[in-house]
Amino acid sequence: MSESLAASPVVIDTNIVLDIWVYQDPATPALLTALQEGAMQWLATPPMREELLRVLDYPHIVERRNRDGVTAQAVLAHFDRWVNIQAIAPKAPYVCKDEDDQKFIDLAVAHQALLLSKDKQVLRLTNRLARLGVVVRHNF
């Protein structure tokens, strides 16, 4: 079986991406290992990359990156290395109150992917999204 067929699709919101490569959250190594070993196939769209680029320049993120010697270019290089860019997905039947998070929901629904998010507005849709085949988790 090829790696892409064996890999489970996952959509990862920006905060968890930051947890992996900016904050080095101790809860994220298993997710990173799953991506690196091909057990998970990370799906994203160009607007998700644009959001990451924008967020990496928020003052509190810049402060943390500078403190830990993490460049925005390094985080984007990790993103580019591990992500599988997809077309922008059609609008899902359920709408998030936080418009910035809708793109993650739409993509997860389109691919019936695991959706990793810590956003409260996304987590509120957990039961509804489950009806569409999407599991929402705040950790891996």
C-alpha positions as CSV (number, residue, x, y, z in Angstrom):
1,M,0.0,0.0,0.0
2,S,1.4,3.4,-0.9
3,E,2.2,5.9,1.8
4,S,-0.5,8.4,0.7
5,L,-3.2,5.7,0.8
6,A,-2.1,4.5,4.3
7,A,-1.9,8.0,5.8
8,S,-4.9,9.4,7.7
9,P,-5.8,12.9,6.6
10,V,-5.4,15.7,9.2
11,V,-6.1,19.4,9.1
12,I,-4.1,21.3,11.7
13,D,-5.1,24.8,12.8
14,T,-2.5,27.6,13.1
15,N,-2.3,27.5,16.9
16,I,-1.3,23.9,16.9
17,V,1.3,24.6,14.1
18,L,2.7,27.3,16.5
19,D,2.7,24.7,19.3
20,I,4.8,22.4,17.3
21,W,7.5,24.7,15.9
22,V,7.4,27.9,17.9
23,Y,6.4,26.8,21.4
24,Q,7.7,23.3,21.2
25,D,4.7,22.2,23.3
26,P,5.5,18.8,24.9
27,A,2.1,17.5,23.7
28,T,3.1,17.8,20.0
29,P,6.0,15.4,19.4
30,A,3.6,12.5,18.7
31,L,1.9,14.5,16.0
32,L,5.2,15.6,14.5
33,T,6.4,11.9,14.5
34,A,3.1,10.8,12.8
35,L,3.6,13.4,10.1
36,Q,7.3,12.5,9.6
37,E,6.6,8.8,9.5
38,G,3.7,9.2,7.0
39,A,1.0,8.0,9.4
40,M,-0.8,11.3,9.0
41,Q,-1.2,13.3,5.8
42,W,-1.4,17.0,6.7
43,L,-3.8,18.9,4.4
44,A,-3.8,22.6,4.0
45,T,-4.7,25.4,1.6
46,P,-2.8,28.4,0.4
47,P,-4.9,30.7,2.7
48,M,-3.8,28.6,5.7
49,R,-0.2,29.2,4.8
50,E,-1.0,32.9,4.4
51,E,-2.6,33.0,7.9
52,L,0.5,31.3,9.4
53,L,2.8,33.8,7.8
54,R,0.6,36.7,9.2
55,V,0.4,35.2,12.7
56,L,4.2,34.6,12.8
57,D,4.6,38.4,12.8
58,Y,2.2,39.1,15.7
59,P,4.3,40.9,18.3
60,H,4.0,38.2,21.1
61,I,4.9,35.5,18.6
62,V,7.9,37.5,17.3
63,E,9.0,37.9,20.9
64,R,8.8,34.2,21.5
65,R,10.5,33.3,18.2
66,N,13.3,35.7,19.0
67,R,13.7,34.4,22.5
68,D,14.0,30.8,21.2
69,G,15.9,31.6,18.0
70,V,13.1,30.4,15.7
71,T,12.7,32.3,12.5
72,A,9.5,32.7,10.5
73,Q,11.3,31.2,7.6
74,A,12.1,28.1,9.5
75,V,8.5,27.6,10.6
76,L,7.3,28.1,7.0
77,A,9.9,25.6,5.8
78,H,8.5,23.0,8.1
79,F,5.0,23.8,6.9
80,D,6.1,23.5,3.3
81,R,8.0,20.3,4.0
82,W,5.1,18.4,5.7
83,V,1.9,19.8,4.2
84,N,0.0,18.6,1.2
85,I,-1.5,21.7,-0.4
86,Q,-5.1,21.3,-1.5
87,A,-7.6,23.4,-3.4
88,I,-9.8,25.6,-1.2
89,A,-12.7,23.5,-0.1
90,P,-16.4,24.3,-0.6
91,K,-18.2,25.7,2.4
92,A,-19.2,23.1,4.9
93,P,-22.8,22.8,6.1
94,Y,-21.8,24.1,9.5
95,V,-20.5,27.6,9.9
96,C,-18.0,28.6,12.6
97,K,-18.6,31.9,14.4
98,D,-14.9,32.7,14.0
99,E,-14.6,33.3,10.2
100,D,-10.9,32.7,10.3
101,D,-11.4,29.1,11.3
102,Q,-14.0,28.3,8.7
103,K,-11.3,27.3,6.1
104,F,-10.0,24.6,8.5
105,I,-13.6,23.2,9.0
106,D,-14.3,23.3,5.2
107,L,-11.2,21.4,4.4
108,A,-11.7,18.8,7.1
109,V,-15.2,18.2,6.0
110,A,-14.3,17.9,2.3
111,H,-11.7,15.3,3.1
112,Q,-13.3,13.7,6.2
113,A,-10.1,14.5,8.0
114,L,-9.2,14.7,11.6
115,L,-9.3,18.4,12.6
116,L,-6.9,19.5,15.3
117,S,-7.8,22.8,16.8
118,K,-7.8,24.5,20.2
119,D,-10.2,27.2,19.0
120,K,-13.3,27.3,21.3
121,Q,-15.6,28.2,18.3
122,V,-14.3,25.1,16.4
123,L,-14.6,22.8,19.5
124,R,-18.2,23.9,19.9
125,L,-18.9,22.3,16.5
126,T,-17.5,18.9,17.5
127,N,-20.8,17.0,17.6
128,R,-22.1,18.6,14.4
129,L,-18.9,17.9,12.5
130,A,-18.9,14.3,13.7
131,R,-22.2,13.8,11.8
132,L,-20.2,14.7,8.7
133,G,-17.4,12.2,9.4
134,V,-15.0,14.8,11.0
135,V,-13.4,14.1,14.3
136,V,-12.3,17.3,16.1
137,R,-9.6,17.1,18.8
138,H,-7.7,19.7,20.7
139,N,-4.7,17.5,21.0
140,F,-3.1,14.5,19.3
